Amino acid sequence: MATRRKSRKSARNGDGTVQAQLLEIVSQIWLAGLGAVSKAQKGAPKLLHELVTEGARVHADTREAAEKALQGVMGDVQSTLNEKMSQVRGKATDAFENLEKVFQTRVHRALNQLGVPSADEVESLSKRVHALNVNIEKLAQARSSASRPRGTRKTAHARVAAS
């Protein structure tokens, strides 16, 4: 009873917050339950047993329904979370690719400003150097096959000197 009077006093004093109202309702439910148990014990023990059995059944049903609802909500939350994670991963991948392109562009521009040749230019120069080496080898072979033995040269010089 003291709890009841206290709640009424706080409600009268203007403390009409939601918490105070909720506390008042819970208190009334508790007191009603105690009153029902007391009457059932005095009046008919069989009635008390039936009420307890019914309460246990209702409790089990509501608990099962609550678990199913919670599982459904958790499934929905998980699927939504997976969707959002996929979207975030996609955006992060796109951002990383864009960042990589910007970085490559800036590095390429800086290397050009420093006069460093590009990969294509280096490849082209390598091909030209290879072609030049082939030509030098051909010229060296042609020169060696065109040159005469030393003895023949002296004779030719001697003939020129003799004339």
PABA-739596 format. One record per residue (C-alpha): x, y, z; residue number from 1. Coordinates in pm, 1 decimal. Layout:
N
PT        x        y        z  nr
PT        X        Y        Z NUM
...
END
This chain:
163
PT        x        y        z  nr
PT      0.0      0.0      0.0   1
PT    287.0    233.8     73.7   2
PT    409.7    194.8   -281.5   3
PT     68.0    276.3   -411.4   4
PT     38.7    593.3   -201.6   5
PT    387.8    701.6   -298.5   6
PT    308.6    663.8   -668.2   7
PT    -12.7    858.9   -628.8   8
PT    166.9   1136.6   -443.1   9
PT    429.9   1168.3   -714.9  10
PT    155.7   1178.2   -978.5  11
PT    -26.8   1447.6   -778.5  12
PT    290.7   1651.2   -738.6  13
PT    306.4   1691.4  -1115.7  14
PT    569.1   1423.0  -1177.9  15
PT    373.3   1282.2  -1473.9  16
PT    670.3   1146.0  -1661.2  17
PT    641.0    833.4  -1867.4  18
PT    863.8    646.4  -1624.6  19
PT    641.0    730.6  -1330.1  20
PT    331.9    621.9  -1522.1  21
PT    499.5    298.2  -1625.7  22
PT    604.5    230.5  -1268.3  23
PT    246.0    288.3  -1154.3  24
PT    110.6     40.0  -1412.1  25
PT    366.6   -226.1  -1322.4  26
PT    287.4   -178.7   -955.5  27
PT    -86.2   -222.2  -1017.6  28
PT    -27.2   -537.9  -1222.7  29
PT    190.8   -683.5   -947.4  30
PT    -68.7   -606.1   -682.4  31
PT   -348.0   -752.2   -897.1  32
PT   -147.0  -1071.3   -939.7  33
PT    -86.3  -1099.6   -566.1  34
PT   -457.2  -1043.8   -499.5  35
PT   -555.2  -1312.7   -751.6  36
PT   -312.6  -1563.7   -598.6  37
PT   -442.4  -1488.2   -249.7  38
PT   -806.3  -1533.7   -350.8  39
PT   -728.4  -1851.7   -543.7  40
PT   -542.4  -1999.9   -245.0  41
PT   -828.0  -1920.2    -12.0  42
PT  -1111.2  -2007.8   -245.3  43
PT  -1004.9  -2307.2   -448.5  44
PT   -662.7  -2468.8   -473.0  45
PT   -776.9  -2635.0   -795.2  46
PT   -839.2  -2290.5   -947.5  47
PT   -488.0  -2184.2   -845.9  48
PT   -341.3  -2491.0  -1015.9  49
PT   -542.6  -2419.3  -1333.8  50
PT   -429.7  -2057.4  -1335.7  51
PT    -63.8  -2158.7  -1293.0  52
PT    -95.8  -2414.1  -1574.2  53
PT   -262.7  -2161.6  -1803.2  54
PT     -0.1  -1901.6  -1716.0  55
PT    279.5  -2148.2  -1798.9  56
PT    115.3  -2231.1  -2135.0  57
PT     68.5  -1864.3  -2224.0  58
PT    426.4  -1795.8  -2119.0  59
PT    557.6  -2079.3  -2339.4  60
PT    345.6  -1967.2  -2637.9  61
PT    449.0  -1605.9  -2608.4  62
PT    811.6  -1703.3  -2561.7  63
PT    802.3  -1922.2  -2875.0  64
PT    634.0  -1643.0  -3073.1  65
PT    887.2  -1392.4  -2945.0  66
PT   1178.0  -1620.2  -3044.7  67
PT   1033.4  -1666.8  -3394.1  68
PT    983.3  -1293.9  -3430.2  69
PT   1336.4  -1230.8  -3307.3  70
PT   1479.6  -1484.8  -3552.8  71
PT   1287.2  -1319.3  -3835.6  72
PT   1411.8   -976.8  -3736.9  73
PT   1768.5  -1104.6  -3700.5  74
PT   1748.8  -1265.6  -4046.3  75
PT   1625.8   -939.5  -4194.8  76
PT   1897.0   -743.3  -4016.9  77
PT   2163.5   -986.7  -4135.7  78
PT   2049.6   -971.6  -4497.6  79
PT   2032.0   -592.3  -4484.9  80
PT   2376.1   -581.1  -4328.2  81
PT   2516.6   -810.8  -4597.7  82
PT   2365.8   -588.2  -4867.1  83
PT   2514.9   -277.1  -4713.5  84
PT   2854.2   -445.9  -4676.5  85
PT   2848.1   -543.9  -5043.9  86
PT   2767.7   -186.2  -5139.9  87
PT   3044.9    -50.2  -4919.2  88
PT   3294.3   -301.2  -5061.8  89
PT   3196.6   -201.1  -5414.7  90
PT   3237.8    166.6  -5336.9  91
PT   3572.1    104.5  -5166.9  92
PT   3695.9    -95.0  -5466.4  93
PT   3588.2    180.1  -5704.5  94
PT   3755.2    444.1  -5490.4  95
PT   4075.8    242.0  -5474.1  96
PT   4080.0    192.7  -5851.7  97
PT   4024.2    565.1  -5907.2  98
PT   4301.7    645.0  -5662.0  99
PT   4533.5    405.1  -5843.8 100
PT   4455.6    569.4  -6180.1 101
PT   4520.5    916.0  -6039.6 102
PT   4848.8    797.4  -5888.9 103
PT   4962.8    637.9  -6215.2 104
PT   4873.2    950.2  -6410.3 105
PT   5067.2   1174.7  -6173.8 106
PT   5372.2    946.7  -6170.5 107
PT   5368.9    931.1  -6551.4 108
PT   5344.4   1309.5  -6572.8 109
PT   5630.6   1355.5  -6323.8 110
PT   5854.5   1109.7  -6510.5 111
PT   5782.6   1289.9  -6839.4 112
PT   5874.1   1623.2  -6681.6 113
PT   6203.5   1473.6  -6561.5 114
PT   6277.2   1343.1  -6911.8 115
PT   6256.4    974.9  -6823.4 116
PT   6154.4    779.4  -7132.9 117
PT   5834.8    578.4  -7128.4 118
PT   5823.0    200.8  -7163.9 119
PT   5719.1    233.9  -7528.7 120
PT   6011.9    465.9  -7600.5 121
PT   6256.3    227.9  -7430.8 122
PT   6119.2    -64.4  -7631.2 123
PT   6150.1    133.1  -7955.8 124
PT   6508.6    227.4  -7873.2 125
PT   6589.4   -134.9  -7788.2 126
PT   6461.4   -244.7  -8129.0 127
PT   6673.1     20.8  -8301.6 128
PT   6983.5    -81.9  -8105.7 129
PT   6922.9   -445.3  -8197.5 130
PT   6885.4   -351.5  -8567.6 131
PT   7207.1   -148.1  -8550.8 132
PT   7393.0   -440.2  -8391.1 133
PT   7271.2   -670.4  -8669.5 134
PT   7391.3   -419.8  -8932.1 135
PT   7731.1   -387.6  -8760.1 136
PT   7771.7   -764.9  -8758.1 137
PT   7684.6   -780.5  -9130.4 138
PT   7933.3   -505.3  -9207.2 139
PT   8203.2   -678.7  -9003.7 140
PT   8142.3  -1005.8  -9187.1 141
PT   8145.0   -828.7  -9525.1 142
PT   8466.7   -650.4  -9437.9 143
PT   8638.6   -967.1  -9322.0 144
PT   8538.2  -1154.7  -9639.1 145
PT   8646.3   -861.3  -9859.3 146
PT   8988.5   -827.0  -9702.9 147
PT   9276.5  -1006.0  -9878.4 148
PT   9558.2  -1204.9  -9728.0 149
PT   9868.1  -1001.7  -9626.3 150
PT  10101.7  -1163.8  -9874.8 151
PT   9887.2  -1057.5 -10164.5 152
PT   9883.9   -702.2 -10046.0 153
PT  10263.3   -678.1 -10029.3 154
PT  10290.7   -805.9 -10379.6 155
PT  10040.7   -549.6 -10495.7 156
PT  10241.9   -275.3 -10319.7 157
PT  10556.4   -408.2 -10469.8 158
PT  10401.8   -396.9 -10818.0 159
PT  10294.2    -39.7 -10764.6 160
PT  10642.2     51.9 -10639.8 161
PT  10806.4   -131.9 -10930.3 162
PT  10613.2     52.8 -11191.6 163
END
